[in-house]
Amino acid sequence: MNKIKVVDDNLKIANVNSGINIEYYEKECLFAINEIKIVVTKSTDLEIEINLKDDTKLNFCIDLKEDVNLNLNIVTKGKSGKVQYKYNLNRNCCLNVFKFQNVDIIKEMITLNLIGENSKIDYNFKTISNDKETYDYHIFHKSKNTISNIKNNGVCIKDGTLIYQVSSFVPKEITGCTVTQSNRIINLTNNKCEIRPNLYIDTSNVEASHSALIGKFSDEEMFYMQSRGLDYKTSLKLLITGFLTSDINNKKILDFITKNIDKYWR
Amino acid sequence: MNILKIENLTVSVDNKIILKDFNLTIKSKEIHVLMGINGIGKSTLTKVIMGDSNYKIENGYIYYNDVLLNNMSVDERSRLGIFLGMQLPLEIEGVTNADFLRSALSIREKESFKLFDFIKELDKNVEILNMDKNMIHRGINQGFSGGERKKNEILQMYMLKPSLVMLDEIDSGLDVDSLKIIGNAIYEYYKKYNPGILLITHYQRLLDYVKPTHVHIISNGKIEKTGDASLVKEIEKNGFKNISSKKFVSTSECIIKGKIKNE
């Protein structure tokens, strides 16, 4: 497995085989931001582990060359930061992102550029927010027959707030695209959470859908679980586990999610 | 001997009376069938026994083995041995059937819970019910057909081994072969564990496999008529209207005004 480890804004480990090129640009002045550029030329898997310190600032730029499939697993932990991801997908590319994070404060900007025809992204993100988390997505369909499936699941606890702003763009003449967004927040606090799902579509030949849900688990779900003898606490833990682990098949991410769930729901 | 006793039970939802002065006793080895027109309160009864908080007990008592259930939580009732196989089993994303059952059993059995025995028994029961083995590793009822969901309810019954089984229209949505499998599975469970059973159904077909000892017709919030298995055939032949002289009223027509008084 190709692996990159980042501590604060420094690239610590980069064990990668052929097919992945990494360029690391250290900031040259005080207000600049370190950037890690990853170029994928061959189909492969990649694991990125990020450990944020205090107000870490970091940029990632991930380019997928033509006809490349990348399974990308990202785990983020630590304190606080601002992280920017920019993905560029060329013709016939397929990017599968599985991402989980448990940090205190984070502001992320994610830009997905579907540049080449038939490029596709499946983006699966899970988080447990116990402070302040904001995610701002821009998904640009720049070629015909491109597909974006964005799925965000978050659980809000303690002092947590969570904002998902997800904007998908399909301009005129870019036809045959599929644009899907699913955003769900289970808010176990009285704090305010927000989902702003936007579809900016200027063409008629497109398949688009979005769903947004903020709330608690339904009474019916709790009743069903408890009717089999599970107490409230165990039922809630199982429902949260299901909510945060569905569609994740990477063992390391699953273990990390489970460990975090055990931390909050003993 | 396990006994469920319902005494003068009055239940409301959103200020509508659903059940009024309802009485019923179910003992081990008895198979009771509850019939009646749609919306009359059959499912309400099972939900109230199970402790669904959407239903308000205005009056009356529910006892199981002399333990008052009225203020007991849903999970406590389940752990007393009460099971409800639901009419529309929910789909729960991400929680696998295996994890769900393992958690439910480990809470019941505590230290005596053995994972290996659990897996062995689960595999055996999956085979009895002719289910796809992969289903136990999928989310609860996730992507299941109506029939598969009903089989999953029966699988849960087999694993949890309740002493009081309530099955709400377990025969709806089943093809002929699945009905046979489920009908036989319920009867085999009955023969092996002798539970008290409360079946809600609209049709005779399930009762070809599970022979009832008591058949009740519910109307106006209470049991209107009780008989044996022949009553089901009579209903199938003549309909509900010709069974009772009284008019059958759907619960939605019974609107409670002010506080309910004991009659």
Interface residues (C-beta under 8 A of the other chain):
Chain A: D219 E220 E221 F223 Y224 M225 Q226 S227 R228 G229 L230 D231 Y232 T234 S235 L238 L239 T241 G242 F243 L244 T245 S246
Chain B: M50 D52 S53 N54 S73 V74 D75 S78 R79 F83 L84 M86 P89 L90 I92 E93 G94 V95 T96 D99 F100 L101 S103 A104 I107 R108 G139 I140 Q156 L160
